[in-house]
Amino acid sequence: MDDQKHSYYINIQSHEIVREPFDVEWDFKIEATEPQVAVLERLFDRNDETDLESYIRSHVPFLEA
């Protein structure tokens, strides 16, 4: 198992995680292992799902929050 840390560049708005700083406009540089990056990707995915659920919920006026 490769527990060596590598540099990753993260764009918070677009939820992109890349290894090369020239691929995207990035906000943060982190040092992380592959499993840690996988966890971060799952958190980004979960955030997208929650945003979609909130968007759908906001169009149902008769349900209480």
mmCIF file as Biopython writes it, N, C-alpha, C and O atoms, coordinates in Angstrom:
data_model
#
loop_
_atom_site.group_PDB
_atom_site.id
_atom_site.type_symbol
_atom_site.label_atom_id
_atom_site.label_alt_id
_atom_site.label_comp_id
_atom_site.label_asym_id
_atom_site.label_entity_id
_atom_site.label_seq_id
_atom_site.pdbx_PDB_ins_code
_atom_site.Cartn_x
_atom_site.Cartn_y
_atom_site.Cartn_z
_atom_site.occupancy
_atom_site.B_iso_or_equiv
_atom_site.auth_seq_id
_atom_site.auth_asym_id
_atom_site.pdbx_PDB_model_num
ATOM 1   N N  . MET A ? 1  ? 0.848   -1.186 0.000   1.0 0.0 1  A 1 
ATOM 2   C CA . MET A ? 1  ? 0.000   0.000  0.000   1.0 0.0 1  A 1 
ATOM 3   C C  . MET A ? 1  ? 0.883   1.235  0.000   1.0 0.0 1  A 1 
ATOM 4   O O  . MET A ? 1  ? 1.849   1.321  0.758   1.0 0.0 1  A 1 
ATOM 5   N N  . ASP A ? 2  ? 0.548   2.178  -0.844  1.0 0.0 2  A 1 
ATOM 6   C CA . ASP A ? 2  ? 1.361   3.380  -1.005  1.0 0.0 2  A 1 
ATOM 7   C C  . ASP A ? 2  ? 0.887   4.469  -0.050  1.0 0.0 2  A 1 
ATOM 8   O O  . ASP A ? 2  ? -0.115  5.137  -0.305  1.0 0.0 2  A 1 
ATOM 9   N N  . ASP A ? 3  ? 1.618   4.643  1.056   1.0 0.0 3  A 1 
ATOM 10  C CA . ASP A ? 3  ? 1.261   5.673  2.026   1.0 0.0 3  A 1 
ATOM 11  C C  . ASP A ? 3  ? 2.115   6.920  1.862   1.0 0.0 3  A 1 
ATOM 12  O O  . ASP A ? 3  ? 2.184   7.759  2.761   1.0 0.0 3  A 1 
ATOM 13  N N  . GLN A ? 4  ? 2.759   7.035  0.721   1.0 0.0 4  A 1 
ATOM 14  C CA . GLN A ? 4  ? 3.588   8.192  0.468   1.0 0.0 4  A 1 
ATOM 15  C C  . GLN A ? 4  ? 2.699   9.387  0.133   1.0 0.0 4  A 1 
ATOM 16  O O  . GLN A ? 4  ? 1.739   9.267  -0.628  1.0 0.0 4  A 1 
ATOM 17  N N  . LYS A ? 5  ? 3.026   10.525 0.704   1.0 0.0 5  A 1 
ATOM 18  C CA . LYS A ? 5  ? 2.236   11.730 0.449   1.0 0.0 5  A 1 
ATOM 19  C C  . LYS A ? 5  ? 2.717   12.416 -0.822  1.0 0.0 5  A 1 
ATOM 20  O O  . LYS A ? 5  ? 3.911   12.463 -1.117  1.0 0.0 5  A 1 
ATOM 21  N N  . HIS A ? 6  ? 1.758   12.940 -1.555  1.0 0.0 6  A 1 
ATOM 22  C CA . HIS A ? 6  ? 2.025   13.678 -2.778  1.0 0.0 6  A 1 
ATOM 23  C C  . HIS A ? 6  ? 1.353   15.038 -2.683  1.0 0.0 6  A 1 
ATOM 24  O O  . HIS A ? 6  ? 0.461   15.243 -1.860  1.0 0.0 6  A 1 
ATOM 25  N N  . SER A ? 7  ? 1.777   15.953 -3.517  1.0 0.0 7  A 1 
ATOM 26  C CA . SER A ? 7  ? 1.147   17.271 -3.579  1.0 0.0 7  A 1 
ATOM 27  C C  . SER A ? 7  ? -0.102  17.202 -4.444  1.0 0.0 7  A 1 
ATOM 28  O O  . SER A ? 7  ? -0.093  16.615 -5.526  1.0 0.0 7  A 1 
ATOM 29  N N  . TYR A ? 8  ? -1.177  17.808 -3.954  1.0 0.0 8  A 1 
ATOM 30  C CA . TYR A ? 8  ? -2.426  17.902 -4.700  1.0 0.0 8  A 1 
ATOM 31  C C  . TYR A ? 8  ? -2.879  19.357 -4.664  1.0 0.0 8  A 1 
ATOM 32  O O  . TYR A ? 8  ? -2.652  20.075 -3.690  1.0 0.0 8  A 1 
ATOM 33  N N  . TYR A ? 9  ? -3.517  19.766 -5.739  1.0 0.0 9  A 1 
ATOM 34  C CA . TYR A ? 9  ? -4.000  21.133 -5.867  1.0 0.0 9  A 1 
ATOM 35  C C  . TYR A ? 9  ? -5.518  21.082 -5.957  1.0 0.0 9  A 1 
ATOM 36  O O  . TYR A ? 9  ? -6.075  20.327 -6.754  1.0 0.0 9  A 1 
ATOM 37  N N  . ILE A ? 10 ? -6.182  21.885 -5.138  1.0 0.0 10 A 1 
ATOM 38  C CA . ILE A ? 10 ? -7.628  21.793 -4.985  1.0 0.0 10 A 1 
ATOM 39  C C  . ILE A ? 10 ? -8.298  23.099 -5.384  1.0 0.0 10 A 1 
ATOM 40  O O  . ILE A ? 10 ? -7.882  24.181 -4.970  1.0 0.0 10 A 1 
ATOM 41  N N  . ASN A ? 11 ? -9.347  22.977 -6.199  1.0 0.0 11 A 1 
ATOM 42  C CA . ASN A ? 11 ? -10.219 24.096 -6.514  1.0 0.0 11 A 1 
ATOM 43  C C  . ASN A ? 11 ? -11.513 23.849 -5.748  1.0 0.0 11 A 1 
ATOM 44  O O  . ASN A ? 11 ? -12.250 22.910 -6.051  1.0 0.0 11 A 1 
ATOM 45  N N  . ILE A ? 12 ? -11.786 24.688 -4.762  1.0 0.0 12 A 1 
ATOM 46  C CA . ILE A ? 12 ? -12.945 24.496 -3.891  1.0 0.0 12 A 1 
ATOM 47  C C  . ILE A ? 12 ? -14.251 24.669 -4.652  1.0 0.0 12 A 1 
ATOM 48  O O  . ILE A ? 12 ? -15.182 23.890 -4.452  1.0 0.0 12 A 1 
ATOM 49  N N  . GLN A ? 13 ? -14.341 25.659 -5.508  1.0 0.0 13 A 1 
ATOM 50  C CA . GLN A ? 13 ? -15.585 25.949 -6.205  1.0 0.0 13 A 1 
ATOM 51  C C  . GLN A ? 13 ? -15.997 24.820 -7.149  1.0 0.0 13 A 1 
ATOM 52  O O  . GLN A ? 13 ? -17.166 24.434 -7.175  1.0 0.0 13 A 1 
ATOM 53  N N  . SER A ? 14 ? -15.067 24.295 -7.912  1.0 0.0 14 A 1 
ATOM 54  C CA . SER A ? 14 ? -15.396 23.250 -8.886  1.0 0.0 14 A 1 
ATOM 55  C C  . SER A ? 14 ? -15.185 21.841 -8.334  1.0 0.0 14 A 1 
ATOM 56  O O  . SER A ? 14 ? -15.484 20.860 -9.016  1.0 0.0 14 A 1 
ATOM 57  N N  . HIS A ? 15 ? -14.674 21.732 -7.111  1.0 0.0 15 A 1 
ATOM 58  C CA . HIS A ? 15 ? -14.408 20.454 -6.448  1.0 0.0 15 A 1 
ATOM 59  C C  . HIS A ? 15 ? -13.415 19.597 -7.232  1.0 0.0 15 A 1 
ATOM 60  O O  . HIS A ? 15 ? -13.563 18.377 -7.304  1.0 0.0 15 A 1 
ATOM 61  N N  . GLU A ? 16 ? -12.430 20.224 -7.803  1.0 0.0 16 A 1 
ATOM 62  C CA . GLU A ? 16 ? -11.404 19.496 -8.553  1.0 0.0 16 A 1 
ATOM 63  C C  . GLU A ? 16 ? -10.176 19.271 -7.683  1.0 0.0 16 A 1 
ATOM 64  O O  . GLU A ? 16 ? -9.757  20.148 -6.927  1.0 0.0 16 A 1 
ATOM 65  N N  . ILE A ? 17 ? -9.614  18.083 -7.809  1.0 0.0 17 A 1 
ATOM 66  C CA . ILE A ? 17 ? -8.388  17.723 -7.116  1.0 0.0 17 A 1 
ATOM 67  C C  . ILE A ? 17 ? -7.440  17.188 -8.181  1.0 0.0 17 A 1 
ATOM 68  O O  . ILE A ? 17 ? -7.737  16.181 -8.825  1.0 0.0 17 A 1 
ATOM 69  N N  . VAL A ? 18 ? -6.303  17.852 -8.373  1.0 0.0 18 A 1 
ATOM 70  C CA . VAL A ? 18 ? -5.366  17.445 -9.418  1.0 0.0 18 A 1 
ATOM 71  C C  . VAL A ? 18 ? -3.953  17.374 -8.859  1.0 0.0 18 A 1 
ATOM 72  O O  . VAL A ? 18 ? -3.656  17.958 -7.817  1.0 0.0 18 A 1 
ATOM 73  N N  . ARG A ? 19 ? -3.083  16.650 -9.562  1.0 0.0 19 A 1 
ATOM 74  C CA . ARG A ? 19 ? -1.694  16.503 -9.133  1.0 0.0 19 A 1 
ATOM 75  C C  . ARG A ? 19 ? -0.796  17.592 -9.711  1.0 0.0 19 A 1 
ATOM 76  O O  . ARG A ? 19 ? 0.247   17.902 -9.135  1.0 0.0 19 A 1 
ATOM 77  N N  . GLU A ? 20 ? -1.187  18.174 -10.842 1.0 0.0 20 A 1 
ATOM 78  C CA . GLU A ? 20 ? -0.366  19.190 -11.504 1.0 0.0 20 A 1 
ATOM 79  C C  . GLU A ? 20 ? -0.999  20.570 -11.333 1.0 0.0 20 A 1 
ATOM 80  O O  . GLU A ? 20 ? -2.195  20.725 -11.580 1.0 0.0 20 A 1 
ATOM 81  N N  . PRO A ? 21 ? -0.235  21.564 -10.920 1.0 0.0 21 A 1 
ATOM 82  C CA . PRO A ? 21 ? -0.814  22.895 -10.682 1.0 0.0 21 A 1 
ATOM 83  C C  . PRO A ? 21 ? -1.233  23.607 -11.960 1.0 0.0 21 A 1 
ATOM 84  O O  . PRO A ? 21 ? -1.932  24.618 -11.893 1.0 0.0 21 A 1 
ATOM 85  N N  . PHE A ? 22 ? -0.830  23.111 -13.110 1.0 0.0 22 A 1 
ATOM 86  C CA . PHE A ? 22 ? -1.134  23.780 -14.369 1.0 0.0 22 A 1 
ATOM 87  C C  . PHE A ? 22 ? -2.444  23.296 -14.971 1.0 0.0 22 A 1 
ATOM 88  O O  . PHE A ? 22 ? -2.935  23.888 -15.932 1.0 0.0 22 A 1 
ATOM 89  N N  . ASP A ? 23 ? -3.022  22.226 -14.421 1.0 0.0 23 A 1 
ATOM 90  C CA . ASP A ? 23 ? -4.249  21.652 -14.975 1.0 0.0 23 A 1 
ATOM 91  C C  . ASP A ? 23 ? -5.479  22.517 -14.708 1.0 0.0 23 A 1 
ATOM 92  O O  . ASP A ? 23 ? -6.345  22.635 -15.575 1.0 0.0 23 A 1 
ATOM 93  N N  . VAL A ? 24 ? -5.570  23.114 -13.542 1.0 0.0 24 A 1 
ATOM 94  C CA . VAL A ? 24 ? -6.728  23.932 -13.166 1.0 0.0 24 A 1 
ATOM 95  C C  . VAL A ? 24 ? -6.255  25.135 -12.347 1.0 0.0 24 A 1 
ATOM 96  O O  . VAL A ? 24 ? -5.123  25.181 -11.864 1.0 0.0 24 A 1 
ATOM 97  N N  . GLU A ? 25 ? -7.148  26.093 -12.212 1.0 0.0 25 A 1 
ATOM 98  C CA . GLU A ? 25 ? -6.900  27.188 -11.277 1.0 0.0 25 A 1 
ATOM 99  C C  . GLU A ? 25 ? -7.180  26.618 -9.885  1.0 0.0 25 A 1 
ATOM 100 O O  . GLU A ? 25 ? -8.262  26.083 -9.647  1.0 0.0 25 A 1 
ATOM 101 N N  . TRP A ? 26 ? -6.228  26.724 -8.972  1.0 0.0 26 A 1 
ATOM 102 C CA . TRP A ? 26 ? -6.372  26.082 -7.679  1.0 0.0 26 A 1 
ATOM 103 C C  . TRP A ? 26 ? -6.360  27.091 -6.539  1.0 0.0 26 A 1 
ATOM 104 O O  . TRP A ? 26 ? -5.807  28.185 -6.652  1.0 0.0 26 A 1 
ATOM 105 N N  . ASP A ? 27 ? -6.997  26.685 -5.421  1.0 0.0 27 A 1 
ATOM 106 C CA . ASP A ? 27 ? -7.095  27.525 -4.227  1.0 0.0 27 A 1 
ATOM 107 C C  . ASP A ? 27 ? -6.148  27.057 -3.127  1.0 0.0 27 A 1 
ATOM 108 O O  . ASP A ? 27 ? -5.578  27.870 -2.400  1.0 0.0 27 A 1 
ATOM 109 N N  . PHE A ? 28 ? -5.987  25.747 -3.012  1.0 0.0 28 A 1 
ATOM 110 C CA . PHE A ? 28 ? -5.177  25.189 -1.936  1.0 0.0 28 A 1 
ATOM 111 C C  . PHE A ? 28 ? -4.249  24.101 -2.465  1.0 0.0 28 A 1 
ATOM 112 O O  . PHE A ? 28 ? -4.584  23.365 -3.393  1.0 0.0 28 A 1 
ATOM 113 N N  . LYS A ? 29 ? -3.079  24.023 -1.850  1.0 0.0 29 A 1 
ATOM 114 C CA . LYS A ? 29 ? -2.147  22.929 -2.114  1.0 0.0 29 A 1 
ATOM 115 C C  . LYS A ? 29 ? -2.082  22.112 -0.830  1.0 0.0 29 A 1 
ATOM 116 O O  . LYS A ? 29 ? -1.889  22.659 0.256   1.0 0.0 29 A 1 
ATOM 117 N N  . ILE A ? 30 ? -2.244  20.793 -0.964  1.0 0.0 30 A 1 
ATOM 118 C CA . ILE A ? 30 ? -2.167  19.920 0.203   1.0 0.0 30 A 1 
ATOM 119 C C  . ILE A ? 30 ? -1.175  18.801 -0.059  1.0 0.0 30 A 1 
ATOM 120 O O  . ILE A ? 30 ? -0.855  18.495 -1.208  1.0 0.0 30 A 1 
ATOM 121 N N  . GLU A ? 31 ? -0.699  18.202 1.000   1.0 0.0 31 A 1 
ATOM 122 C CA . GLU A ? 31 ? 0.113   16.994 0.946   1.0 0.0 31 A 1 
ATOM 123 C C  . GLU A ? 31 ? -0.762  15.890 1.516   1.0 0.0 31 A 1 
ATOM 124 O O  . GLU A ? 31 ? -1.178  15.964 2.672   1.0 0.0 31 A 1 
ATOM 125 N N  . ALA A ? 32 ? -1.050  14.852 0.708   1.0 0.0 32 A 1 
ATOM 126 C CA . ALA A ? 32 ? -1.952  13.803 1.150   1.0 0.0 32 A 1 
ATOM 127 C C  . ALA A ? 32 ? -1.609  12.471 0.492   1.0 0.0 32 A 1 
ATOM 128 O O  . ALA A ? 32 ? -0.945  12.414 -0.543  1.0 0.0 32 A 1 
ATOM 129 N N  . THR A ? 33 ? -2.085  11.405 1.129   1.0 0.0 33 A 1 
ATOM 130 C CA . THR A ? 33 ? -1.955  10.062 0.562   1.0 0.0 33 A 1 
ATOM 131 C C  . THR A ? 33 ? -3.169  9.803  -0.334  1.0 0.0 33 A 1 
ATOM 132 O O  . THR A ? 33 ? -4.142  10.556 -0.302  1.0 0.0 33 A 1 
ATOM 133 N N  . GLU A ? 34 ? -3.105  8.737  -1.128  1.0 0.0 34 A 1 
ATOM 134 C CA . GLU A ? 34 ? -4.227  8.371  -2.009  1.0 0.0 34 A 1 
ATOM 135 C C  . GLU A ? 34 ? -5.524  8.151  -1.223  1.0 0.0 34 A 1 
ATOM 136 O O  . GLU A ? 34 ? -6.570  8.650  -1.640  1.0 0.0 34 A 1 
ATOM 137 N N  . PRO A ? 35 ? -5.494  7.416  -0.093  1.0 0.0 35 A 1 
ATOM 138 C CA . PRO A ? 35 ? -6.739  7.233  0.672   1.0 0.0 35 A 1 
ATOM 139 C C  . PRO A ? 35 ? -7.308  8.552  1.205   1.0 0.0 35 A 1 
ATOM 140 O O  . PRO A ? 35 ? -8.526  8.723  1.255   1.0 0.0 35 A 1 
ATOM 141 N N  . GLN A ? 36 ? -6.454  9.465  1.595   1.0 0.0 36 A 1 
ATOM 142 C CA . GLN A ? 36 ? -6.930  10.758 2.082   1.0 0.0 36 A 1 
ATOM 143 C C  . GLN A ? 36 ? -7.596  11.553 0.967   1.0 0.0 36 A 1 
ATOM 144 O O  . GLN A ? 36 ? -8.596  12.230 1.204   1.0 0.0 36 A 1 
ATOM 145 N N  . VAL A ? 37 ? -7.059  11.482 -0.230  1.0 0.0 37 A 1 
ATOM 146 C CA . VAL A ? 37 ? -7.658  12.171 -1.372  1.0 0.0 37 A 1 
ATOM 147 C C  . VAL A ? 37 ? -9.013  11.542 -1.709  1.0 0.0 37 A 1 
ATOM 148 O O  . VAL A ? 37 ? -9.953  12.247 -2.077  1.0 0.0 37 A 1 
ATOM 149 N N  . ALA A ? 38 ? -9.111  10.229 -1.584  1.0 0.0 38 A 1 
ATOM 150 C CA . ALA A ? 38 ? -10.382 9.547  -1.837  1.0 0.0 38 A 1 
ATOM 151 C C  . ALA A ? 38 ? -11.457 10.009 -0.855  1.0 0.0 38 A 1 
ATOM 152 O O  . ALA A ? 38 ? -12.614 10.187 -1.236  1.0 0.0 38 A 1 
ATOM 153 N N  . VAL A ? 39 ? -11.077 10.202 0.401   1.0 0.0 39 A 1 
ATOM 154 C CA . VAL A ? 39 ? -12.022 10.704 1.398   1.0 0.0 39 A 1 
ATOM 155 C C  . VAL A ? 39 ? -12.466 12.123 1.027   1.0 0.0 39 A 1 
ATOM 156 O O  . VAL A ? 39 ? -13.651 12.444 1.116   1.0 0.0 39 A 1 
ATOM 157 N N  . LEU A ? 40 ? -11.537 12.956 0.620   1.0 0.0 40 A 1 
ATOM 158 C CA . LEU A ? 40 ? -11.869 14.317 0.223   1.0 0.0 40 A 1 
ATOM 159 C C  . LEU A ? 40 ? -12.811 14.327 -0.983  1.0 0.0 40 A 1 
ATOM 160 O O  . LEU A ? 40 ? -13.737 15.135 -1.037  1.0 0.0 40 A 1 
ATOM 161 N N  . GLU A ? 41 ? -12.584 13.448 -1.936  1.0 0.0 41 A 1 
ATOM 162 C CA . GLU A ? 41 ? -13.475 13.350 -3.098  1.0 0.0 41 A 1 
ATOM 163 C C  . GLU A ? 41 ? -14.881 12.927 -2.681  1.0 0.0 41 A 1 
ATOM 164 O O  . GLU A ? 41 ? -15.867 13.447 -3.204  1.0 0.0 41 A 1 
ATOM 165 N N  . ARG A ? 42 ? -14.976 11.983 -1.738  1.0 0.0 42 A 1 
ATOM 166 C CA . ARG A ? 42 ? -16.296 11.561 -1.251  1.0 0.0 42 A 1 
ATOM 167 C C  . ARG A ? 42 ? -16.998 12.707 -0.530  1.0 0.0 42 A 1 
ATOM 168 O O  . ARG A ? 42 ? -18.216 12.851 -0.644  1.0 0.0 42 A 1 
ATOM 169 N N  . LEU A ? 43 ? -16.254 13.520 0.207   1.0 0.0 43 A 1 
ATOM 170 C CA . LEU A ? 43 ? -16.859 14.676 0.876   1.0 0.0 43 A 1 
ATOM 171 C C  . LEU A ? 43 ? -17.374 15.696 -0.144  1.0 0.0 43 A 1 
ATOM 172 O O  . LEU A ? 43 ? -18.449 16.269 0.037   1.0 0.0 43 A 1 
ATOM 173 N N  . PHE A ? 44 ? -16.619 15.916 -1.198  1.0 0.0 44 A 1 
ATOM 174 C CA . PHE A ? 44 ? -17.084 16.807 -2.264  1.0 0.0 44 A 1 
ATOM 175 C C  . PHE A ? 44 ? -18.363 16.251 -2.900  1.0 0.0 44 A 1 
ATOM 176 O O  . PHE A ? 44 ? -19.306 17.002 -3.149  1.0 0.0 44 A 1 
ATOM 177 N N  . ASP A ? 45 ? -18.399 14.943 -3.162  1.0 0.0 45 A 1 
ATOM 178 C CA . ASP A ? 45 ? -19.590 14.322 -3.749  1.0 0.0 45 A 1 
ATOM 179 C C  . ASP A ? 45 ? -20.795 14.459 -2.823  1.0 0.0 45 A 1 
ATOM 180 O O  . ASP A ? 45 ? -21.901 14.760 -3.272  1.0 0.0 45 A 1 
ATOM 181 N N  . ARG A ? 46 ? -20.576 14.241 -1.553  1.0 0.0 46 A 1 
ATOM 182 C CA . ARG A ? 46 ? -21.667 14.358 -0.579  1.0 0.0 46 A 1 
ATOM 183 C C  . ARG A ? 46 ? -22.183 15.796 -0.505  1.0 0.0 46 A 1 
ATOM 184 O O  . ARG A ? 46 ? -23.383 16.024 -0.353  1.0 0.0 46 A 1 
ATOM 185 N N  . ASN A ? 47 ? -21.289 16.743 -0.612  1.0 0.0 47 A 1 
ATOM 186 C CA . ASN A ? 47 ? -21.680 18.145 -0.609  1.0 0.0 47 A 1 
ATOM 187 C C  . ASN A ? 47 ? -22.556 18.454 -1.826  1.0 0.0 47 A 1 
ATOM 188 O O  . ASN A ? 47 ? -23.543 19.180 -1.710  1.0 0.0 47 A 1 
ATOM 189 N N  . ASP A ? 48 ? -22.201 17.907 -2.989  1.0 0.0 48 A 1 
ATOM 190 C CA . ASP A ? 48 ? -23.008 18.096 -4.195  1.0 0.0 48 A 1 
ATOM 191 C C  . ASP A ? 48 ? -24.402 17.503 -4.018  1.0 0.0 48 A 1 
ATOM 192 O O  . ASP A ? 48 ? -25.396 18.115 -4.409  1.0 0.0 48 A 1 
ATOM 193 N N  . GLU A ? 49 ? -24.473 16.306 -3.425  1.0 0.0 49 A 1 
ATOM 194 C CA . GLU A ? 49 ? -25.769 15.666 -3.197  1.0 0.0 49 A 1 
ATOM 195 C C  . GLU A ? 49 ? -26.637 16.503 -2.257  1.0 0.0 49 A 1 
ATOM 196 O O  . GLU A ? 49 ? -27.836 16.660 -2.492  1.0 0.0 49 A 1 
ATOM 197 N N  . THR A ? 50 ? -26.045 17.030 -1.212  1.0 0.0 50 A 1 
ATOM 198 C CA . THR A ? 50 ? -26.780 17.851 -0.258  1.0 0.0 50 A 1 
ATOM 199 C C  . THR A ? 50 ? -27.273 19.131 -0.915  1.0 0.0 50 A 1 
ATOM 200 O O  . THR A ? 50 ? -28.398 19.564 -0.661  1.0 0.0 50 A 1 
ATOM 201 N N  . ASP A ? 51 ? -26.451 19.738 -1.752  1.0 0.0 51 A 1 
ATOM 202 C CA . ASP A ? 51 ? -26.882 20.939 -2.479  1.0 0.0 51 A 1 
ATOM 203 C C  . ASP A ? 51 ? -28.084 20.643 -3.362  1.0 0.0 51 A 1 
ATOM 204 O O  . ASP A ? 51 ? -29.026 21.434 -3.414  1.0 0.0 51 A 1 
ATOM 205 N N  . LEU A ? 52 ? -28.059 19.512 -4.054  1.0 0.0 52 A 1 
ATOM 206 C CA . LEU A ? 52 ? -29.171 19.138 -4.928  1.0 0.0 52 A 1 
ATOM 207 C C  . LEU A ? 52 ? -30.438 18.888 -4.112  1.0 0.0 52 A 1 
ATOM 208 O O  . LEU A ? 52 ? -31.520 19.330 -4.498  1.0 0.0 52 A 1 
ATOM 209 N N  . GLU A ? 53 ? -30.311 18.187 -2.994  1.0 0.0 53 A 1 
ATOM 210 C CA . GLU A ? 53 ? -31.473 17.934 -2.137  1.0 0.0 53 A 1 
ATOM 211 C C  . GLU A ? 53 ? -32.066 19.244 -1.625  1.0 0.0 53 A 1 
ATOM 212 O O  . GLU A ? 53 ? -33.287 19.394 -1.585  1.0 0.0 53 A 1 
ATOM 213 N N  . SER A ? 54 ? -31.225 20.183 -1.238  1.0 0.0 54 A 1 
ATOM 214 C CA . SER A ? 54 ? -31.706 21.478 -0.758  1.0 0.0 54 A 1 
ATOM 215 C C  . SER A ? 54 ? -32.402 22.254 -1.873  1.0 0.0 54 A 1 
ATOM 216 O O  . SER A ? 54 ? -33.416 22.912 -1.641  1.0 0.0 54 A 1 
ATOM 217 N N  . TYR A ? 55 ? -31.859 22.174 -3.070  1.0 0.0 55 A 1 
ATOM 218 C CA . TYR A ? 55 ? -32.461 22.856 -4.211  1.0 0.0 55 A 1 
ATOM 219 C C  . TYR A ? 55 ? -33.854 22.293 -4.494  1.0 0.0 55 A 1 
ATOM 220 O O  . TYR A ? 55 ? -34.810 23.042 -4.695  1.0 0.0 55 A 1 
ATOM 221 N N  . ILE A ? 56 ? -33.954 20.971 -4.507  1.0 0.0 56 A 1 
ATOM 222 C CA . ILE A ? 56 ? -35.249 20.341 -4.753  1.0 0.0 56 A 1 
ATOM 223 C C  . ILE A ? 56 ? -36.229 20.669 -3.637  1.0 0.0 56 A 1 
ATOM 224 O O  . ILE A ? 56 ? -37.386 20.993 -3.906  1.0 0.0 56 A 1 
ATOM 225 N N  . ARG A ? 57 ? -35.790 20.592 -2.408  1.0 0.0 57 A 1 
ATOM 226 C CA . ARG A ? 57 ? -36.635 20.878 -1.251  1.0 0.0 57 A 1 
ATOM 227 C C  . ARG A ? 57 ? -37.143 22.304 -1.266  1.0 0.0 57 A 1 
ATOM 228 O O  . ARG A ? 57 ? -38.264 22.556 -0.825  1.0 0.0 57 A 1 
ATOM 229 N N  . SER A ? 58 ? -36.363 23.235 -1.754  1.0 0.0 58 A 1 
ATOM 230 C CA . SER A ? 58 ? -36.763 24.648 -1.751  1.0 0.0 58 A 1 
ATOM 231 C C  . SER A ? 58 ? -37.926 24.924 -2.696  1.0 0.0 58 A 1 
ATOM 232 O O  . SER A ? 58 ? -38.541 25.988 -2.619  1.0 0.0 58 A 1 
ATOM 233 N N  . HIS A ? 59 ? -38.238 23.984 -3.587  1.0 0.0 59 A 1 
ATOM 234 C CA . HIS A ? 59 ? -39.336 24.172 -4.527  1.0 0.0 59 A 1 
ATOM 235 C C  . HIS A ? 59 ? -40.620 23.481 -4.098  1.0 0.0 59 A 1 
ATOM 236 O O  . HIS A ? 59 ? -41.562 23.368 -4.883  1.0 0.0 59 A 1 
ATOM 237 N N  . VAL A ? 60 ? -40.660 23.016 -2.848  1.0 0.0 60 A 1 
ATOM 238 C CA . VAL A ? 60 ? -41.856 22.386 -2.305  1.0 0.0 60 A 1 
ATOM 239 C C  . VAL A ? 60 ? -42.338 23.278 -1.163  1.0 0.0 60 A 1 
ATOM 240 O O  . VAL A ? 60 ? -41.884 23.137 -0.028  1.0 0.0 60 A 1 
ATOM 241 N N  . PRO A ? 61 ? -43.266 24.204 -1.467  1.0 0.0 61 A 1 
ATOM 242 C CA . PRO A ? 61 ? -43.635 25.218 -0.466  1.0 0.0 61 A 1 
ATOM 243 C C  . PRO A ? 61 ? -44.490 24.700 0.698   1.0 0.0 61 A 1 
ATOM 244 O O  . PRO A ? 61 ? -44.544 25.351 1.741   1.0 0.0 61 A 1 
ATOM 245 N N  . PHE A ? 62 ? -45.148 23.569 0.554   1.0 0.0 62 A 1 
ATOM 246 C CA . PHE A ? 62 ? -46.082 23.143 1.599   1.0 0.0 62 A 1 
ATOM 247 C C  . PHE A ? 62 ? -45.440 22.251 2.659   1.0 0.0 62 A 1 
ATOM 248 O O  . PHE A ? 62 ? -46.102 21.904 3.638   1.0 0.0 62 A 1 
ATOM 249 N N  . LEU A ? 63 ? -44.176 21.872 2.496   1.0 0.0 63 A 1 
ATOM 250 C CA . LEU A ? 63 ? -43.488 21.074 3.517   1.0 0.0 63 A 1 
ATOM 251 C C  . LEU A ? 63 ? -42.725 21.989 4.463   1.0 0.0 63 A 1 
ATOM 252 O O  . LEU A ? 63 ? -42.034 22.918 4.047   1.0 0.0 63 A 1 
ATOM 253 N N  . GLU A ? 64 ? -42.877 21.692 5.760   1.0 0.0 64 A 1 
ATOM 254 C CA . GLU A ? 64 ? -42.122 22.472 6.743   1.0 0.0 64 A 1 
ATOM 255 C C  . GLU A ? 64 ? -40.692 21.972 6.806   1.0 0.0 64 A 1 
ATOM 256 O O  . GLU A ? 64 ? -40.417 20.793 6.583   1.0 0.0 64 A 1 
ATOM 257 N N  . ALA A ? 65 ? -39.798 22.880 7.111   1.0 0.0 65 A 1 
ATOM 258 C CA . ALA A ? 65 ? -38.366 22.538 7.147   1.0 0.0 65 A 1 
ATOM 259 C C  . ALA A ? 65 ? -38.028 21.674 8.330   1.0 0.0 65 A 1 
ATOM 260 O O  . ALA A ? 65 ? -36.870 21.298 8.508   1.0 0.0 65 A 1 
#
